[in-house]
Amino acid sequence: MTIVAVHGIGNHLSTHSPQQAATELAGQWHLKLQNGFTAAGLSDHPLPALHVAYYAHHTHAVERQAAVAEALAIDEREQSFVIAWALALGSPTLQERQGLITAPLRQVLSWVSRRRNIPMRTVIRLAVQLAGEVRRYLHVPQVRAAAQSTVADSIRRARTRVVLAHSLGSVVAYEALHAHPELTVDCFVTLGSPLGLPGGIFDHLVPSPIADRGARPAGVRYWVNLADTGDLVAIPRRLGDRFPVDHHADTPIGRIDFHTFGAYLSSPLTAAAISPFVRHPTIPDQNG
C-alpha cells in the first residue's frame, strides 16, 4: 500500500521537475511520518511508501519579498482574501470588524500580529503566500483543473487507502475527490485545513456548500481533521461544524512550526489516525 500526501502552500521547488520535487518531498515527509509513529509507540510496524501528489508548479505565484511594501502590492482579490482571513483569525468585535474591512492592509496585518502575538514579518509572509496560491487555485480555472487532475491521478495510480492532505492541499484533495467519485479512500486526513474559511475559501468550493454545510466526497469512508491550536491557516479549526468529519482533534505543534506539513506528520495524533488503515483493513467505529 502507498500513502498519498497532498502538500499545501510554500512547497514549490523551482530547481526540480514536478517528478523530482515529488520524490524529494516524499523522502523528507516519510521520515517525519515515521517519527510520528515512533512518538505514538507504533514503530513496530513498518510504514508503507509515501507518494506526494505534487501540484505546486500549477499554483505557484511569482515570489514576493516578505516586506510590508510587497504585501501592499498584492492585487484586489488577494487583499479581499487577506481581510477575510484576518477577520476569521481574530474574532473581532463588530466595531473592529467594520474598521478592518476598510483599513489599509498594513493595519490589518498589524492587528493580526498583535492579536496572535506573532512577528509582523511572519504574518506578512504567510498572508501573501497563502493569498497568492489560493487566488490562483480558486480563480484561475486551468490551474484549478490541473491541480485537481494531478491529485486525482496520484490517488488513482497509488490505489491508496489513506490520503493525508495539508493546508491548501486539503482544498485541492476535497474538490478532486468530489470531481472523481469513482476514487475510494478509506481514510481522508485533513491537516491544518482552511476548507471552512468563510469568505476566502468555503464560499468558493465546488460543489457549493448547501445550507452552510459542505458535503463528504462520495468515495471517502472515514474523515479525520487535525489542527494545531495556534495554526494561522486552520481557520476554523473544527471542520465538523461545516463538514461531515468523523473525528477531530487538536494537536499541539509549536509556536514557530505551527503550519508545516512535516510538523503535522510528526504528530502522534496523525499516526494514531491512520494506523488502523495502515496496519489492519478495518474502519474504526464512527460512533466510538
N, C-alpha and C positions, 0 to 999 in steps of 0.2 A: 504494500500500500504506500501511496505517496500523499503527504500533506501539502495542500496548496496554500501559499501565503500571498495575500494581496496587499501590496505596500500602500503607504499613504503619501503625504506631501514630502517634498525635500529629498527625494531619492533618485533624481536624475544623475546618471553617471556619464558626463559628457565625453569622456575619452573611451567609452566602451560601446560596442554594439549592443542592441537590446538583448541578444542571447548571452553575451559576455556579462552584461550587467546582472541579468537574472541569476547566472551561475555564481557571480561574486557575492551577491546579497544572500543567496541561498546558503552558501558556506558560512557566512557570518551569523545568520539567524538560526541555522541548525544548532550551532554551538550555544546560542542564547537559550534556545528551547530545551536543550539538554541540561543546561544549568537550572532551568525551572523545574524539570523533572527531578533533578537531584535535590533541590530545595524542598520539594514536596515529598521526598522519601520514595520516589518511584524510579530510581535509577537502575533497578534490577531488570528492567525490560528495555531492550534497545529500541530506539526511535526509528520509525521508517524514514525514508528520504523526504526531503522538503524541497518543493519546487516553487519558485517565485513567479507569479504572474506579473511580468514587468510591463507597465504601460506608460511609464514616466516620460518616454520620448514623445508621447502624444500630448500630454497635459503640461509639459514643461514650458514655462514662460521665460522671457528674457530676464537674465539675472539683474537684480537690483541691489544696490548697496543698502545696508541696514542703517539708514540715516533718516532723520525727520524730513529733510528736503525731498528725499526719494519717496517716502511714504505719502507725502502730499501730492506727488506727481501721478499717483495711480488714477485710472480712469473712473468715470462716474459710477459705473456698475460695480466696480470693486470697492469704491468708497461706500456705496449703499450696503454692500455685504459687510464691510468692517463695522459700520454703525449697527447693523442688526446683530452681529456677533458681540459687540461691546455691550449692547443692551441686554442680551441674553446672559452674558457673563456676570453683570453687576447687580441684577435685580434692583434697578434704580427706583426711587420714588417717582410719582407722577411728575413732579416739578423737575427732577433731574432728567427724566426721560424726555420731556419737552425741550429742555435745554440742549441735551446731547444730540438730538435729531438735527438741530440747526447749527451746532457748534463746529468750528474748524476741526479737521481731522487730528491735528496736533493735540487739541484739548481733549478729544475723545480718547485717544490713546494714553494720554497722561492720566486721565481719570481711571482707566483700566489698570495702569501701572500702580497707582496709589491704592486702588481698591483691593488689588490682589497682592500688593507688596512684592512686585516683580520688577526688575530693572526695565526702564523705558526701552532700552535697546533691544531687549529680549521680546518685549511686547510688539515693537515695530517689526522686527524681523519675522516673527510668527504671523502677524496680521497681514503683512504684504505678501508673504509666500502663500499663505492659505487663500487669500482673496484671489491671487493670480491664478492658481491652479484650479480652484473651484469655479471661477468665471470661465476659464477655457473649457472645463469639462461640461458644465451645465449649459453654457450659452454658445458653444461652437459645435453645431450638430455633427460634423465629421469627426471631431475629437471625441465626442461622447460615444459615437458608434464604434470608433476604432478601439477605444479603451475597453468598452464592454466586450467587443469581439475577442480581444486579447485574453481577457479574464475567462470568458466562456470557453475558448479553445483550450486554455490551460486546464480547466476543470475537466473538460471532456477527455483530453489526452491522458491525464493522470488517472482518470477513473477514481477520483478521490472520494473518501467518505467524510473528510474533515477539511473545512476551509477556514483559515484564520485571516480576517480582513481588518486592516488597521486604518484609522483616520479617514481620509477621502476614499481609500480603498474599500471601506465598508459601504460607501455610497455606490461605487462602481460595481462591486460584487452584488449588492442588493438588486440593482437595476439589471445587471447581466443575468442573474438567476430568474428574475421576472420575465426577461425577454426570451429566455430559453427554458421553459417549464419542463422540458424533457431531461434536464440535468437534475440528478438526485444527489443530495448532500445530507448525510446523516446528522452531521453536527456543523452548524454555522456559528462561528465565534466572532463577534464584533468587538474590537479593542479601541478604546479612545475614539468612539464614533460620534460624528456630528450629524448623523441622519435626522435627528429630531430638531435641529436648529431652526427655530421659526424665522420666517422671512428670508434667510440666507440659503437654506437647502431644502427643508421639509416641504415648503410650498412649491418647489420646482421638481419634485420627484416624479418619475414615471414608473408605474402608474400613479396617478394623482391620489393623494390620501382622500378618503371618504369619511365625512363626519369627524374630521380631525384625527383620523386613525390611518396608519399605513398598514398594508397587507403583508402577510408572510408569503414569500415566494413558494410556488406550488411544490417544488422539489425539496424544500428544506423540512427535515423531520424534527430537528431539535435546534433551538436558537439560544445561545448564551451571550450575554453582554457584560463586558468588564470595563470599568472606568476608574482611573485614578481620581481621587477626590480633588486634587489640585490641577487636573488636566484642563488647559485653556481651550482645547478643541472638543472635548467630550461634553458638549452642551446640547440638551440637558443630559446628565449622567444616566438617569433611569429611562432607558428607551421603552421600557414596559408601559410607560404612561401613554405612548403613542403607537407602539408596535406590539404584536403578539410574541413577546420574548418569553421563553420558558424559564430562564433563570438569569438574575442579575446579581453582580457582586462588585463592591468597591475594593480596589486593590491598591495599597499604598506603594507608590513607586519612588517618589522623591521630589524635592523642590527644583532641582536642576534638570533631572532627566525625566520630566513629567509626561512627555508625549512621544518618546521614541518607540519604534516597533520593538527594538531589542530589549528595552526595559519591560515592556508588556510580556514578551516571550519568556523572559527570565522569571516572571512571577509564578510562584507555585500554584496560584489560582488558575492560570492558563493551563498548566499541566494537569491539574485536577479536572478541569472542564473537558479536556479531550482524551484523557487516559482511558476511560471506558470504551471509547471508539477505536483507540489505537490498540488496546490490549484484548478487548473482548467484543465480539459482534453483537452487542446489545445496546438498547437505548434506555437511558435512565427513566425511572418512573416520573412523569411530568408533574405528578401530584406530590412528589416527595420533597 
